[in-house]
Amino acid sequence: MHSLVPDAPPESGLLGRAQYWFACFFAFGWTCVVLGGLYHQFGLGQIPCPLCVAQRMFMLLVALGAAYIIRAALISGTVTARVYMTGWGMSLVAAIGGSFASWRQTTLHILPGAKGYGSEVFGLHLYVWAWILFQLSVVGVGVALAFAHVTADRAVPAVRPGALRTAGMCALWFLGMVIAVNLLAVFLEEGLHWFLPDDPKRYRFFYDLGILG
């Protein structure tokens, strides 16, 4: 019996793999960005402010959108248009939210002579880099959505043990571990309080227990 659904063009398989690899690199890249923030926190002793924490949360949400697509591909071997729209839609909304958070922090230190918050990387503070990366993500996700109708249902034909599956599993596990570490870091910083101070100086969980001064 002939299918009523028209066959996808031959190039859809190649574009599907490109979408899958993009989702893997997208999730992995944003996870590395958050890991860099954790390095500044624990390696350099720079405790993040509330806006910094909010940006990290948006970064992880951006990565989770791509992770949603990867998980669907690993389970079924294909990705439907609905999965694409849901996953990239999540990433797009999170990237826009993160853009506002990083833009807000940038404007707080934009006046000439302003010291800024935290150290710099290649001459720019972390929240400025966050704003740039969020903007680039909006563009990247928009391009991915533009090709979603072509790659739907042909995303990763027969994801078997190999490079495709290994990359997806590594991206998901890496993201999961960094999410766990970040949640622990936020808990230690905030303790059992509802709000973080604008300029945190200590880990309130340890301070409330009298472990650290």
Secondary structure, DSSP 8 states (H G I E B T S, - for coil): ---SS----THHHHHHHHHHHHHHHHHHHHHHHHHHHHIIIIIS-----HHHHHHHHHHHHHHHHHHHHHHHHHHHSS--HHHHHHHHHHHHHHHHHHHHHHHHHHHHT-STT---SS-EETTEEHHHHHHHHHHHHHHHHHHHHHTHHHHTT-SSTT--TTHHHHHHHHHHHHHHHHHHHHHHHHHHHHTT-S---SS--S-HHHHHTTS--
